[in-house]
Amino acid sequence: MPLTNANAYMLLFCATLTVTYLVVRLGLVHSTSAFIAGTMINGLCFFLYATARETPFTYALTVGAFLGILFTGLSVGLAIFFTTTAQKRRFEDVEVKVVSR
């Protein structure tokens, strides 16, 4: 498959979605800030993808905004879920040892 503008924008969308997930998962940025910035960036990438496929402007804008919010919300939500699950598991794995004097 040749790398056309549409494919390049889809790869950019996937990369920004992955970066959004990793930033939240690693705790580098607060989840609300990552959601807002990720929605704007991912929405822009999907908008560019839609316009590269010669979609009408208003439709591309609507789809870009909707899918930007949807996929960024899912990405941030999954990152929060897996972060809290990993933290709970870490606390459960710790054994309490009583040292007697």
C-alpha positions as CSV (number, residue, x, y, z in Angstrom):
1,M,0.0,0.0,0.0
2,P,1.6,3.3,-1.0
3,L,1.9,6.1,1.5
4,T,-0.6,8.7,0.4
5,N,-1.7,11.8,2.3
6,A,-4.7,9.9,3.7
7,N,-2.6,7.0,5.0
8,A,0.0,9.4,6.4
9,Y,-2.7,11.3,8.3
10,M,-4.1,8.0,9.6
11,L,-0.7,6.9,10.8
12,L,-0.3,10.3,12.5
13,F,-3.7,9.8,14.2
14,C,-2.6,6.4,15.5
15,A,0.7,7.8,16.7
16,T,-1.0,10.7,18.6
17,L,-3.5,8.4,20.1
18,T,-0.7,6.1,21.3
19,V,1.2,9.0,22.8
20,T,-1.9,10.2,24.6
21,Y,-2.4,6.8,26.1
22,L,1.2,6.6,27.2
23,V,1.4,10.1,28.7
24,V,-1.6,9.3,30.9
25,R,-0.5,5.8,31.7
26,L,2.9,6.9,32.8
27,G,1.5,9.8,34.8
28,L,3.4,12.5,32.9
29,V,0.3,14.8,32.6
30,H,-2.9,15.0,34.4
31,S,-5.7,13.1,32.7
32,T,-7.9,16.1,32.1
33,S,-5.2,18.0,30.4
34,A,-4.3,15.0,28.3
35,F,-7.9,14.6,27.3
36,I,-8.3,18.2,26.2
37,A,-5.1,18.4,24.3
38,G,-5.5,14.9,22.9
39,T,-9.0,15.7,21.7
40,M,-7.8,18.7,19.8
41,I,-4.8,17.0,18.3
42,N,-6.5,13.7,17.4
43,G,-9.5,15.6,16.1
44,L,-7.2,17.6,13.8
45,C,-5.5,14.5,12.6
46,F,-8.8,12.7,11.8
47,F,-10.1,15.9,10.1
48,L,-7.0,16.0,7.9
49,Y,-7.5,12.3,7.1
50,A,-11.1,13.0,6.1
51,T,-10.2,16.0,3.9
52,A,-7.5,14.0,2.2
53,R,-10.1,11.5,1.2
54,E,-12.0,14.4,-0.4
55,T,-14.9,14.5,2.1
56,P,-17.0,17.7,2.3
57,F,-15.6,20.2,4.8
58,T,-18.5,20.3,7.3
59,Y,-18.7,16.5,7.3
60,A,-15.0,16.2,7.8
61,L,-15.1,18.7,10.6
62,T,-18.0,17.0,12.4
63,V,-16.4,13.5,12.0
64,G,-13.0,14.8,13.2
65,A,-14.5,16.4,16.3
66,F,-16.7,13.4,17.1
67,L,-14.0,10.7,16.6
68,G,-11.4,12.9,18.3
69,I,-13.5,13.0,21.4
70,L,-14.5,9.4,21.2
71,F,-11.1,7.8,20.7
72,T,-9.3,10.2,23.0
73,G,-11.9,9.5,25.7
74,L,-11.4,5.8,25.3
75,S,-7.6,6.0,25.3
76,V,-7.5,8.2,28.4
77,G,-10.2,6.0,30.1
78,L,-8.3,2.8,29.4
79,A,-5.0,4.4,30.6
80,I,-6.7,5.5,33.9
81,F,-8.3,2.0,34.3
82,F,-5.0,0.1,33.8
83,T,-3.1,2.5,36.0
84,T,-5.5,2.1,38.9
85,T,-5.6,-1.7,38.4
86,A,-1.8,-1.9,38.4
87,Q,-1.6,0.1,41.6
88,K,-4.2,-2.1,43.4
89,R,-2.3,-5.2,42.3
90,R,0.9,-3.7,43.7
91,F,-0.7,-3.2,47.1
92,E,-2.2,-6.7,47.1
93,D,1.2,-8.3,46.3
94,V,3.0,-6.7,49.3
95,E,3.1,-9.1,52.2
96,V,3.1,-7.6,55.7
97,K,5.8,-9.2,57.8
98,V,5.6,-8.9,61.6
99,V,9.0,-8.7,63.3
100,S,8.9,-9.7,66.9
101,R,11.5,-8.4,69.4
